[in-house]
Structures are given as C-alpha cells and as structure tokens.
C-alpha cells in the first residue's frame, strides 16, 4: 500500500506538470517549447500508473483520482499561490475516502 501511494503521488506530480506545460503554452502565452517536457511528463505519468499493484487498470485509475484531486489542490496553493478553501478541502477528503474504498476493499473471486 505504501508503495502504491508513493507511485500515485509521483504520477500526480507528473500529470499536473505535464498538463500545466500545455496550460502555460495555451493560456499563459509561453513558447510552444513548453509542450516537449510536458509530453514527456505525461508519458512518465502513464508509465507510473502501470506500476500500481492491482489486477485491473480501471481500478488503479479510479483510486488515483482521489490522489490527483489532492495533488491538484496542493499545486493550486504552492505553484499558483491560491489557498484552497474549505469546500476544496471537503471535496478532496470525500474523494480520498472513495479512493481508499476502491484501493483497500477486500476483493472476492
């Protein structure tokens, strides 16, 4: 479980960084060269998710969603300088709870 959490956190950083590269290019007026490391970062993200110990890709992706939401709010705060409000935090906690159920539930059959 600890390993999966670390993978999910690294994947979230890679995905957010890759997506932000496109945001910087298309919304902030940065050069299109930002897309190159962005694409590499998105490829790293996809590869990292293959390392999660689960029998189904969809389950790995679904559980990752909660981690991604939390990481996105941290990005909002640390990279963009906007502090998440209580509604952001409440939503993230709800999603993390759902991710935990998906990832940690006992499976039969």
C-alpha positions as CSV (number, residue, x, y, z in Angstrom):
1,X,0.0,0.0,0.0
2,X,2.8,2.4,0.9
3,X,4.5,1.8,-2.5
4,X,1.2,2.4,-4.3
5,X,0.7,5.7,-2.5
6,X,4.2,6.9,-3.5
7,X,3.6,5.9,-7.1
8,X,0.3,7.7,-7.1
9,X,1.9,10.9,-5.7
10,X,4.7,10.7,-8.3
11,X,2.1,10.1,-11.0
12,X,0.1,13.1,-9.9
13,X,3.1,15.4,-10.0
14,X,4.0,14.1,-13.5
15,X,0.4,14.6,-14.7
16,X,-0.1,18.0,-13.3
17,X,3.3,19.2,-14.5
18,X,2.6,17.8,-18.0
19,X,-0.8,19.4,-18.1
20,X,0.5,22.7,-16.7
21,X,3.0,22.8,-19.6
22,X,0.1,22.9,-22.0
23,X,-1.7,25.5,-19.8
24,X,1.4,27.6,-19.8
25,X,1.6,27.5,-23.6
26,X,-2.0,28.0,-24.4
27,X,-3.2,30.1,-21.6
28,X,-0.2,32.0,-20.3
29,X,1.4,32.8,-23.6
30,X,4.6,30.7,-23.1
31,X,6.5,29.3,-26.0
32,X,5.3,26.1,-27.6
33,X,8.6,24.5,-26.4
34,X,6.9,24.0,-23.1
35,X,4.9,21.2,-24.7
36,X,8.0,19.0,-25.1
37,X,8.8,18.5,-21.4
38,X,5.0,18.4,-20.9
39,X,4.6,15.4,-23.2
40,X,7.5,13.6,-21.5
41,X,5.9,14.3,-18.1
42,X,2.6,12.9,-19.3
43,X,4.3,9.8,-20.6
44,X,6.0,9.3,-17.3
45,X,2.6,9.7,-15.6
46,X,1.1,6.9,-17.7
47,X,4.1,4.6,-17.1
48,X,3.9,5.2,-13.3
49,X,0.3,4.1,-13.2
50,X,1.3,0.7,-14.7
51,X,3.4,0.1,-11.5
52,X,0.4,0.1,-9.1
53,X,-0.3,-3.3,-7.7
54,X,-3.8,-4.0,-8.8
55,X,-5.4,-6.6,-11.1
56,X,-7.4,-4.1,-13.2
57,X,-6.3,-0.9,-14.9
58,X,-9.6,0.8,-14.3
59,X,-9.4,0.3,-10.6
60,X,-5.9,1.8,-10.5
61,X,-7.1,4.8,-12.4
62,X,-10.2,5.2,-10.3
63,X,-8.3,5.1,-7.0
64,X,-5.7,7.5,-8.5
65,X,-8.4,10.1,-9.0
66,X,-8.6,11.0,-5.3
67,X,-4.8,11.4,-5.1
68,X,-4.9,13.6,-8.2
69,X,-7.5,15.9,-6.7
70,X,-5.5,16.4,-3.5
71,X,-2.3,17.0,-5.5
72,X,-4.1,19.5,-7.8
73,X,-5.2,21.5,-4.7
74,X,-1.6,21.4,-3.4
75,X,-0.5,22.7,-6.9
76,X,-3.1,25.4,-6.7
77,X,-1.7,26.5,-3.3
78,X,2.1,26.0,-3.8
79,X,2.5,26.8,-7.5
80,X,-0.3,29.2,-8.2
81,X,-0.4,31.0,-4.8
82,X,-4.1,30.4,-4.3
83,X,-5.0,28.8,-1.0
84,X,-7.7,26.1,-1.3
85,X,-10.9,27.0,0.6
86,X,-12.9,24.7,2.9
87,X,-15.0,23.5,0.0
88,X,-11.9,22.4,-1.9
89,X,-10.7,20.6,1.1
90,X,-14.0,18.9,1.9
91,X,-14.3,17.7,-1.7
92,X,-10.8,16.4,-1.7
93,X,-11.5,14.5,1.6
94,X,-14.6,12.9,0.1
95,X,-12.7,11.8,-3.0
96,X,-9.8,10.4,-0.9
97,X,-12.3,8.4,1.1
98,X,-13.7,7.0,-2.2
99,X,-10.2,6.2,-3.4
100,X,-9.4,4.4,-0.2
101,X,-12.5,2.3,-0.5
102,X,-11.6,1.4,-4.1
103,X,-8.0,0.6,-3.3
104,X,-8.3,-1.1,0.1
105,X,-11.6,-3.0,-0.2
106,X,-11.3,-6.8,0.3
107,X,-11.9,-8.5,-3.1
108,X,-13.6,-11.8,-3.5
109,X,-13.4,-14.0,-6.6
